[in-house]
Amino acid sequence: MRRLTLVLILLIESAPAVVHASTLTLYSSQQIYQYGDNILIVANVTNIGAEPVKMYIEHSMRDLQGRVSTAYLLSVVDLGADETRTVELYDLKVDDWFYSGQYVVTASVIINKVRVSTAEIWFTVEGAPEDMEAKLIMSSDPDYQRISHVFIRGEKIYISLTGAPQGAVLEVKLRLPDNSTQPLTLPASLTAKQVGEYVVAVNASATGYRDIILREGFSVLGESPESLADRKEGSSLSLALEKTEYTVGDEVMVSGEIAPPHSGASVVLSYSLAGSVEATRTATTDDDGRYQDTYEPSKEGAWSVEATWAGDSNHLGAESQSQGFNVEAPPMNWLPIAMGAVVVLIGIVLFLRRKKWKPQPPFISSSRNWAASMVS
């Protein structure tokens, strides 16, 4: 016991300049922000040491769903002995960048490359617009029982939009293989006369939702695949993931190639969560037939991605094997708990040494004199 006490005493005598070099407190101008309000987050920092010090305040903001997060930012503060300063960390308007829900701001004080203080503050955002879960679907039959992206010239094509809220305003254009465009009213039915690649583009807006832009392509062949199959060569389509484990907010990078190589070919990538398609994206191959795409999943769970290519006049289309990956929620921040344990341990040792603790005088906040500087 005496040996343990001696080790702790030596630790305390060497550590107070680091552990007790500063205090950090966060303040929010409101606990609940409505859409259009200004979010104001400030930090009060105090140098309780006997020497001037340069402090770096590292801070970030995120929501609990992992949909919104800021990069880790740094504010630098020069404080004299026993000096207190109020530093503005965030002055943001609740706009379309935000979602409704709970947010947390985390800040740490770093001195001489050592993290000495950490604090968190929580607030809620209400009334922010939500994502519009709208999707374009295409079929050769009016009841959309068979979804397709490949049609035959002269065949009837039915195009519709699902998931858009009632009253949504739509601006729809159809780009033809000759690069001409024409307006479209959804749901639409048309007979394709040109052979090649078509693209449907939709701009959708609705009250209470974020505006979205959807693009979906389809191919029109001159003959049916059955009649062309005997004259077409086969092809293959590969797909690979950079890694298989991600955290919400990470970018998933996929890549692959068409063999034989095809330049400028459209590869359709379908990202699915628990078997349900969450996003469909299109990548274009380079001169060597390679393609690449990045996607940021907004939800945790077991995901998969697969790629398809419709083929061309000389080659049959191909599908890749489905590749799975896992997305986890952001990890819990254990730093505040660890720092709290260190403070409790130090208090016990000081008590055992029968030293009197001299409390610091209560902090009196200055008037709204905000100052902040950012260090990249």
C-alpha positions in Angstrom: 0.0 0.0 0.0 2.8 2.4 0.9 4.5 1.6 -2.4 1.3 2.3 -4.4 0.7 5.6 -2.5 4.3 6.7 -3.2 3.9 6.0 -7.0 0.6 8.0 -7.0 2.2 10.9 -5.1 5.0 11.0 -7.6 2.5 11.0 -10.5 0.5 13.8 -8.9 3.6 15.9 -8.3 4.6 15.6 -12.0 1.1 15.8 -13.5 -0.8 18.9 -12.0 0.7 21.3 -14.6 -1.0 19.2 -17.3 -4.2 18.0 -15.7 -5.1 21.2 -14.0 -3.8 23.6 -16.6 -7.2 24.8 -17.7 -11.0 24.6 -17.2 -13.4 24.3 -20.1 -17.2 24.9 -20.2 -19.5 25.0 -23.2 -22.6 27.1 -23.5 -25.4 27.1 -26.1 -27.7 30.1 -26.7 -30.7 27.8 -26.8 -31.6 24.2 -25.9 -34.0 23.9 -28.8 -33.5 25.5 -32.2 -36.2 25.9 -34.8 -35.5 25.9 -38.6 -34.2 29.3 -39.4 -32.7 30.0 -35.9 -29.1 30.8 -35.3 -27.0 28.2 -33.4 -24.5 29.9 -31.1 -22.0 27.7 -29.2 -19.3 29.3 -27.1 -16.6 28.0 -24.8 -15.3 29.5 -21.6 -11.7 28.6 -21.0 -9.5 29.6 -18.0 -5.8 29.2 -17.5 -5.4 28.3 -13.9 -1.7 28.0 -14.1 0.9 30.5 -13.0 2.4 31.0 -16.5 1.0 32.2 -19.8 -0.1 29.4 -22.1 -1.2 28.8 -25.7 -4.3 26.7 -25.9 -5.9 24.9 -28.9 -9.6 24.2 -28.7 -10.5 21.2 -30.9 -14.2 21.0 -31.5 -16.8 19.2 -33.7 -20.6 19.0 -34.1 -22.7 15.9 -35.1 -26.2 14.6 -34.8 -27.0 11.2 -33.2 -28.2 9.7 -36.5 -24.8 10.2 -38.2 -26.3 12.3 -41.0 -24.7 15.6 -40.1 -21.1 16.2 -38.8 -18.5 18.9 -39.0 -14.8 18.4 -39.5 -12.7 18.7 -36.4 -11.8 22.4 -36.1 -9.2 24.2 -34.1 -9.4 27.6 -32.3 -6.2 29.0 -30.8 -6.3 31.1 -27.6 -3.4 32.8 -25.8 -4.1 33.2 -22.1 -2.2 34.8 -19.3 -2.0 33.4 -15.8 -5.4 33.1 -14.2 -7.0 34.6 -17.4 -10.4 33.6 -18.7 -11.6 33.9 -22.2 -14.9 33.3 -24.0 -14.4 31.8 -27.5 -17.1 31.5 -30.1 -17.0 27.9 -31.6 -20.1 27.9 -33.9 -22.4 30.6 -35.2 -24.6 28.7 -37.7 -28.1 29.1 -39.2 -30.4 26.1 -39.0 -30.8 25.6 -42.8 -31.2 22.6 -45.2 -27.9 21.3 -44.0 -29.5 20.3 -40.7 -31.9 17.5 -39.8 -34.4 17.4 -36.9 -33.1 15.6 -33.9 -30.4 15.8 -31.1 -26.9 17.2 -31.7 -23.8 17.1 -29.6 -20.8 19.5 -29.6 -17.6 18.1 -28.3 -14.6 20.3 -27.4 -11.2 19.6 -26.0 -8.4 21.9 -24.8 -4.9 20.9 -26.1 -1.8 22.3 -24.5 1.7 21.2 -25.6 0.1 18.5 -27.7 -1.6 17.0 -24.6 -5.4 16.9 -24.3 -6.1 18.3 -20.9 -9.8 19.2 -20.7 -12.9 17.9 -22.5 -16.5 19.0 -22.5 -19.8 18.3 -24.3 -23.1 20.1 -24.8 -26.3 18.9 -26.3 -29.1 20.7 -28.2 -32.1 19.8 -30.3 -33.2 21.0 -33.8 -36.8 21.0 -34.7 -38.6 21.7 -38.0 -35.7 21.0 -40.3 -36.6 19.6 -43.8 -36.4 15.8 -44.3 -35.1 13.8 -47.2 -37.5 13.0 -50.0 -37.5 9.2 -50.5 -38.4 9.5 -54.2 -37.3 7.0 -56.9 -37.8 6.7 -60.7 -39.1 3.4 -62.0 -39.4 2.1 -65.5 -41.2 -0.8 -67.0 -42.6 -2.2 -70.2 -46.0 -2.8 -68.7 -48.3 -0.2 -67.2 -48.7 -1.9 -63.8 -44.9 -1.9 -63.3 -44.7 -5.5 -62.4 -41.4 -6.0 -64.2 -38.9 -3.2 -63.7 -36.4 -2.8 -66.5 -33.6 -0.6 -67.9 -33.4 -2.2 -71.3 -36.1 -1.9 -74.0 -36.5 -2.6 -77.7 -37.1 0.1 -80.3 -40.9 0.5 -80.8 -41.7 -1.0 -77.4 -43.9 1.0 -75.0 -42.0 2.4 -72.0 -43.7 3.4 -68.8 -41.9 5.8 -66.4 -43.2 6.9 -63.0 -41.9 8.5 -59.7 -42.6 6.8 -56.4 -42.1 8.1 -52.9 -42.6 11.8 -53.6 -44.8 13.6 -51.1 -48.2 14.8 -52.2 -48.1 18.2 -53.8 -44.4 17.9 -54.9 -43.4 20.1 -57.7 -41.6 18.2 -60.5 -39.5 19.4 -63.4 -38.8 16.4 -65.7 -36.7 16.2 -68.8 -35.8 13.3 -71.1 -32.5 13.3 -72.9 -32.4 11.2 -76.1 -29.5 9.4 -77.7 -28.9 12.3 -80.1 -28.5 14.6 -77.0 -31.7 16.5 -77.7 -34.0 17.0 -74.7 -37.8 17.1 -74.3 -40.0 17.8 -71.3 -41.9 14.9 -69.7 -44.9 14.7 -67.4 -44.9 11.8 -64.9 -46.3 9.2 -65.0 -45.4 9.0 -68.7 -45.7 6.4 -71.4 -43.6 6.7 -74.6 -42.4 4.7 -77.6 -38.7 4.9 -78.1 -37.7 5.5 -81.8 -34.0 6.0 -81.3 -31.5 3.3 -80.4 -29.1 4.1 -77.7 -28.9 5.5 -74.1 -31.8 7.7 -72.7 -31.6 9.7 -69.4 -34.6 10.9 -67.3 -33.7 13.8 -65.1 -36.1 15.0 -62.3 -35.9 18.1 -60.1 -38.4 17.6 -57.2 -39.3 20.0 -54.4 -41.9 19.9 -51.6 -42.7 21.9 -48.5 -40.9 20.3 -45.5 -38.5 18.3 -47.6 -35.1 18.9 -49.2 -35.0 19.4 -52.9 -33.6 16.4 -54.8 -32.3 15.7 -58.3 -32.8 12.2 -59.7 -31.2 10.8 -62.8 -32.0 7.4 -64.2 -30.9 6.0 -67.5 -32.2 3.2 -69.8 -31.1 1.6 -73.0 -33.1 1.0 -76.2 -31.9 -1.8 -78.5 -32.6 -2.1 -82.2 -33.5 -5.8 -81.9 -34.6 -8.1 -79.1 -31.8 -9.6 -77.0 -32.9 -13.1 -78.1 -32.3 -12.2 -81.8 -29.0 -10.5 -81.0 -27.6 -13.1 -78.7 -26.3 -15.3 -81.4 -24.3 -12.5 -83.0 -23.0 -10.9 -79.7 -19.9 -11.8 -77.7 -20.1 -12.3 -74.0 -18.7 -9.8 -71.5 -17.9 -9.8 -67.8 -18.2 -7.1 -65.1 -16.1 -7.1 -61.9 -16.7 -5.2 -58.7 -14.5 -4.8 -55.7 -14.7 -2.9 -52.4 -11.9 -0.9 -50.9 -12.8 -2.5 -47.5 -15.8 -4.2 -45.8 -16.0 -2.4 -42.5 -17.2 1.3 -42.3 -18.7 3.8 -39.8 -21.6 6.0 -40.6 -20.2 9.1 -42.4 -17.4 7.1 -44.2 -17.3 7.0 -48.0 -17.6 3.5 -49.5 -15.4 3.2 -52.6 -16.1 0.6 -55.2 -14.3 -0.1 -58.5 -14.3 -2.6 -61.3 -14.0 -3.1 -65.0 -15.8 -4.4 -68.1 -14.0 -7.1 -70.1 -13.4 -6.8 -73.0 -12.7 -3.1 -72.2 -15.4 -0.6 -73.2 -14.8 3.2 -73.0 -17.6 5.5 -71.9 -20.0 2.6 -70.9 -22.6 3.2 -68.2 -22.4 0.9 -65.2 -25.4 0.9 -62.9 -24.5 0.4 -59.2 -27.3 -0.6 -56.7 -26.6 -0.1 -53.0 -28.9 -2.1 -50.7 -29.5 -2.3 -47.0 -31.0 -5.5 -45.6 -32.0 -6.5 -49.1 -33.8 -3.2 -50.0 -32.3 -0.9 -52.6 -31.4 2.4 -50.9 -29.6 4.1 -53.8 -28.9 3.6 -57.5 -25.9 5.3 -59.1 -24.3 5.4 -62.5 -20.6 5.3 -63.2 -18.8 5.7 -66.6 -15.9 3.6 -67.6 -12.6 5.1 -68.7 -10.5 4.3 -71.8 -9.4 1.0 -70.2 -13.0 -0.1 -69.3 -12.5 0.7 -65.6 -15.1 2.5 -63.4 -15.2 3.9 -59.9 -17.8 5.2 -57.5 -18.1 6.5 -54.0 -21.2 6.4 -51.8 -21.8 7.6 -48.2 -24.3 5.4 -46.4 -26.5 7.3 -43.9 -27.6 4.3 -41.9 -25.9 1.5 -40.0 -26.4 -2.2 -40.9 -25.5 -4.9 -43.4 -25.2 -3.4 -46.8 -24.4 -4.9 -50.3 -23.6 -3.4 -53.7 -23.8 -4.9 -57.2 -23.1 -3.6 -60.7 -24.9 -4.2 -64.0 -24.0 -3.3 -67.6 -26.6 -3.3 -70.3 -24.1 -4.3 -73.1 -23.9 -2.8 -76.6 -24.4 -3.8 -80.2 -21.5 -6.3 -80.1 -21.5 -7.5 -76.6 -24.0 -8.9 -74.2 -24.6 -7.2 -70.9 -23.2 -8.5 -67.6 -23.8 -8.4 -63.9 -21.2 -8.5 -61.1 -21.3 -10.6 -58.0 -22.9 -8.9 -55.0 -20.4 -7.6 -52.5 -21.3 -7.1 -48.9 -20.1 -4.6 -46.3 -21.0 -3.5 -42.8 -21.7 0.0 -41.6 -21.6 0.7 -37.8 -22.7 3.6 -35.7 -20.0 6.2 -34.7 -18.0 4.9 -31.7 -18.8 6.2 -28.2 -16.4 8.9 -26.9 -14.8 7.4 -23.9 -12.4 10.4 -23.3 -14.7 12.3 -20.8 -15.1 9.1 -18.7 -11.4 8.4 -18.6 -10.6 12.1 -17.7 -13.3 11.9 -14.9 -11.6 8.7 -13.5 -8.2 10.4 -13.4 -9.7 13.4 -11.6 -11.3 11.1 -9.0 -8.1 9.2 -8.5 -6.1 12.4 -8.0 -8.7 13.6 -5.4 -8.3 10.4 -3.4 -4.5 10.7 -3.4 -4.6 14.3 -2.3 -7.1 13.4 0.5 -4.8 10.6 1.7 -1.9 13.1 1.8 -4.1 15.4 4.0 -3.5 18.4 1.8 -6.1 21.1 1.8 -7.6 21.8 -1.6 -7.9 25.5 -2.4 -11.0 26.0 -4.6 -10.8 28.4 -7.5 -12.9 31.6 -7.2 -16.2 31.2 -9.1 -16.0 32.2 -12.8 -17.9 35.3 -13.8 -18.6 35.4 -17.5 -17.8 38.6 -19.3 -20.4 40.3 -21.4 -21.0 39.0 -24.9 -17.4 39.6 -26.1 -17.0 36.7 -28.5 -13.7 36.0 -30.1 -12.6 33.0 -32.2 -9.8 32.2 -34.6 -9.5 29.0 -36.6 -6.2 27.1 -37.2 -6.3 24.6 -40.0 
